[in-house]
């Protein structure tokens, strides 16, 4: 069924006029050693991903977009598409996937601004802050963009993975309806106030189908509300603005069913939790565009017999951000650890620079602690192997990225890219095993044709 849907989509869009096709090829070498943090998930693999994007202007006001991916690896891998937090995964060495297929009407006409649009279909929902949402979901969205205002409201639900092979939706996503949105307003030049929310509701799931001890549970209602302020943090618009900052507080309220770690039968818990995410960066006025910064994040933890104070993220999050001041992005909570922001504290020092033309680099050094030592910390909703009642010291990690953008290799106006990503994590005494550094290295080249 999925392959027939992909073939039908390609055939329909291929016949339309004014279409622009963009083939992209990515070749990657990926080495992961994670004996302490994710036992049994280490690998050394080579893989190739082909991407075919189509953009079409159907009429003066209507446009459409399609994104199809093909993946081939030398061994079976447990994949998470685009490393997004809570997505269904399966062991596979190849797949064909429909990643996006949407239709847009712009300008919509409800306001006098040309940046107002309505989009419906399978689309990539991306907030500037990857800690909120950065994932594919079937949805209907309204957006407004002006020089000083950005607003978005969307409603959606995941129905399928649209990927070949035996790959069902995770119980976390099944029958879960989401309403979410954000607004940001410049209250003075390059100074932004932001508000974000997500409401999710789910029913019909069996608690026994869900992982024991998961911090969000199933069959409930969840409401996230976030307030923040920022200046040039995610997107640098002003070269003469050396100081960038970001501060956001998020409150979570809800209730859901949990499967106890012992005994039988699920129980309903109330959820009251919060998180804090902040950072400051200073850009030195040097030809190499050197920048240094500091970040701090806190996600509450704790639980009793009837309620949970464990902060959990939205499930559409990727935790990848553009906070370095250039085009590079890094995982906020270490690319080896891949922690969720819950029962967690993180301090991070980072730096970025451009030593040569079209060469960008970034690095972050981070320290991690858990807030409640009787409970674990999580990665994609799965408990990491830490000792109950043990130490609060989770360890320290380093992440780096270096990219070279080339323009003339294929005589194509689109940029190609050679990128090296590296990550290491030295597990602390909170882990059951803490024998040394876990590490991951990914070397990839992207070619635009």
Secondary structure, DSSP 8 states (H G I E B T S, - for coil): -HHHHHHHHHHHHHTSSSEEEEEEEEEEEEEEE-TTTSTT--EEEEEEEEEEEEEEE-SSSEEEEEEEEEEEEEEEEE--GGG-SS----EEEEEEEEEEEEEEEES-SSSS-TTEEEEEEEEEEE-SSTTTBEEEEEEEEEEEE-SSEEEEEEEEE-----BSSS----TTTTTEEEEEEEEEEEEETTEEEEEEEEEEEE-S--GGGS-TT-SS-EEEEEEEEEEEEEESSSS---TT--EEEEEEEEEEEEEEEEE-SSSSSEEEEEEEEEEEEEEEEEE--STT--EEEEEEEEE---B-SSEE------SB---EE--SSSS--EETT-TTT---SSSEEEEEEEEEEEEETTEEEEEEEEEEEES-TTS--EETTEE-SB-TT--SEEEEEEEEEEEEEESTTTT-SS-EEEEEEEEEEEE-TTBS---SEEEEEEEEEEEE-
